[in-house]
Amino acid sequence: MNKTSSLKVLIVGFGDLGGAIAERLTCLEMHVYGVARSQKTVDGVEMVQADVTEPASLDRLRDIHPDMIVYCVSASGQTDAQYKQAYVDGLRNVLMTQVNNHQLKHVFFVSSTRVYGQETDDILDEAVTPLPIDFGGERLLEAESLLVGLSCDTTVLRLSGIYGPGRLRMINLAKAPERWPQNNSWTNRIHRDDAASFVVFLIQKLLAGKSISPCYIVTDAKPVSQYEVLAWIASQLALKQPEPMQVNGGKRLTNQAMLATGFLLKYPDYLVGYHALLQELTIE
């Protein structure tokens, strides 16, 4: 049996991103387990129906003994309590099921660049101390701290705004210029496929005996103002564009640590990503 086929990866949170990660791992013939609140059947994946906020439902995870865990849940809503349940309590509950798993080698926690609350013209990287300014950023940072002191290695993946198939907020907003924000701030994004592929890329590096960092900002190569993205999408759809606005606020993030791993983005900026997305919508 080769290394790949013997590797057991547990994906906790089987939504859009988790499913995309699983699809790529199964193509590499890895043994994939998935945890979802609802009952799901997925080819090539052993699914476990469980709720991370209910410890009793997670007992099955004690018997799996995964080599790696990818924790990529989504909060059920935008309140402090819901973020605490999903990210802090949920991660703690899952980690508790693995205290006797001596073959656990690595835990990936999918966090968010929401932990960086600072608004600055500086380019932010992983060396910058996160300064969250809302409950979401605070709870995500609290969840990240749960990885400290684990007996295995860990990596925090701070994803910027995810877009891609089914994630059409900016396209829908571009169609309604009267709803464009009053403030034109800096924005950062990552295509769903690139985010999933990067997780798989890191797993492959570990399998090859390579080291990876404990934290990566996962974003594309071009921070850009929100109005620039909206105006470009509107132009592609032959829609009216509001007057340009000065950029005010937000943050710009660098993906240099991500690219230093050797990973190649399929969608390095919004132009490539949204062009492909608009093409897919036209075909449909």
N, C-alpha and C positions, 0 to 999 in steps of 0.2 A: 504493500500500500504506500503511495507517495505522500509527501507532506501535505499537499493541498487537499486530497480527498480525506485525509484523516483529521484535518482541522475542523473543530466545532466552533461555529460563531453563533452567538445568541443576539438577535436583534430585538430590543425591547422598544416597542412603539412601531407598529407596522402600518404607518400611513403612507403618504406619497413618497417621502424620502426613504423611509425604511424599506418599502417595497422595491424601490429602485436599487438600493444597496443589495438587497437579497437577490434580485434578478441577476445582477452582475456576479455575485459570489457563486450562485448555482451554476452559472456558465463556466466558472473555473472549477467546478466539481467539488466545492467545499460543502461540508455538512452544515446546513443552515437551519436554525430554529428561529421562529418568530413569535412574539408576544403581542396580542391584540385584545382590546376589550370585547370586541364583537367576534362572533364565530366566522372564521375565514378558511377557505381552502385554496392553497397556493401550490402550484406544481413545483416539486423539488424542495419544498420547505415543510418542516415539521412544525405545525402551528400549535400554539398553546393559548387558549382563551383565558385571560386573566386581567385583573385591574391592578396597576401598580400602587394604587391608593388603598387596596385591601390586602394586607399581608397574607391572610389565609388562602387567598386565591393563587398565591405565588409558590405554593409548596412544590409543585411539579418542577420548578427551576432548580431545586436542590439536587435532583437526580440526573440532571443533564450534564453537569461538569464541563461547561464550555471552556475552550481555550481563550476565547476573546468575547467581550461583550460590547455591543454598540447600543448606547442608550440614546434614543432619539424620539422621545415622546413629545406630544404637543399638549399644552394646557387646554382644558375644555372651555375656557373663557378668559376674559381680560380683567380678572380681579386678583387682588393679592392672595386671597385664600386659594383660588384655583391654581395660581402659579406655585404656591407653596406645596400644594398637594401633588402636582404633577412632577415638579422638578426636584424639590427638596425631600419631601416625604417619600415620593415614589422611588427616587434613586436610592435613598437610604434603605427602603424596604427590599429592593432588588439586591443591593450589596449584602444585606443580612442573609440572604439565601445562599451566599457564596463563601461564607466564613470557613467552611470545611472543604472548599474546592481548592486543592493544592496544585491543580494544573492550570488554574486561571493565570494567564500570562499578561493580559492587557485589557484595560477598560477604556473605551472611547465615550466621552460625554459630549453630545451635540448641544452646545450653548449658543449664544447669540452675541453679535456686536452691540446689542442693547446695553451690555455692561459698561460700554464707554459712553457716559453721559455728557462728557465735556464737549463744548462747542468751540472749535479752534481752527485756525488756518494751518496749523501744523499737521504733518502727515503722521498718523498714529500707527504704531506697530506693537508687537507682542511685549516689548520691553516697557511700554507705557502702562502705568498703573491705572486700572479701570476705576472710573469715578461715576458709578450709576446715580441717576437723578430721579428714578422712579421705582416702583415696587417690582416691576419686571426685571430690570437690571439687577436690583438688589437680591432678588430670589435666585436668579441664575448664578450670580456670584457666590451666593451661599451654597448652592448645589455644587458648584465647582470645588469649593473647599472640602466637600465630603471625600474627594479623591485623595486628599493629602493623608499620607500615613498608611495607605493600603499596601499590602504585601506584594502586589503586582505593579507593573508599570501602568501609567495612565496618560491619556492625551485629551485635552480640552480642544474642541473644534468650535471656534466662535464664528458662526455663519452670519454674513450680512443678509440683506433682504433677498429671499428666494423667489425666483420667477421661473416660468416654464409652462409646460402643458397644464392647463387648468388653473394656472395662476395668472390671471389676466387683469389684475387691478389697474396697472398703469395704462393698458390698452383701453379699458373701459373708461378710465378717467380722461384720457386723451380725446375721447369721443364727446365729452361733456365739458368744454372749456369754461362754462359758467361755474363749474365746481372745482376748478383748479385752485390750489392753495394760495392764500394771500402772500405767503412768504416763500421765496425761492431758495431752498436750502441745499447743501451738499447731500448727495445720496451715494450709497454703495450697494452692489447687488451681486448675486451669484446664481447662475442657471442651475436648476435642480439636477440636471444630468452631470454637470461638473462637480457639484457637491457630492453626489453619490459616488462618482468615479474616483474622487480624491480619497474618500474613506477606504475604498477597495484598494487603491494604489498604496496607501499606508499599510494596510494589512499585508499586502504582498511584500512590501519592504521588510516588515517584521519576519515574515515567513522565510525571507532570503537571508535572515541574520543581520539585517541592517538596523541601525538605531534611528529613532525618530524623536522629535521634540515633544515636550509635555504640553505645548500649546501652539495652535495655529489660528491666525485670522484667515477665514475662508471667504474670499471675495474675488471679483474679477480684477482686471488690470487697469480699470479706468474709473476712479471716482468722478462723478459728474453732477451738475446741478439738476434738480428735479425738472425745471422748466426745459432744459435742453432735451431731456429724454421725451417729455410730453410733446414738445414742439416737433421733434423728429418723427415720432409715431404719427402725429396729426398730419404731417406733410406726406407720409407714406400712404395715409388713408385719404389724401386730398381734402383735408378738413381745414377749417379756419384756425389760425394760430393767434393767440393773444400776444400783445407786445412783450418784448424781452424784459426781464426784471434782473436787477442786481442780485448776486448771490449773498445771502445773509443767514449765517448760522449753519448748523449741521456739522458733520465731520468727514474727513477724508482718511481712508484706510489703505495701507499698503499690503500687498500679498507676496512680498519678496521672500519671506520665510517659506511660504507655500511653494513658490516656484523653485526655490533653492533645492527642494527635494528631487527635482527632475520631472515633476508633474507638468503636463502640457494642457492648458485650458482649450477646450473645444470652442468655447464662447468667451474670448478674452475681453470683450467689452459689450455694451448694450447694443451697439450697431449690429454686430454679428448675431447676438442672441435674439433680439426682437425681430430682425429680418427673418430669421428662420421660423420664429413663432408666427409671424404674420403670414409667411408662406404656407405654413401648416394650416392656418385658419382659412386661407383662400382655397386650398385643396379640399378641405372639408366642406 
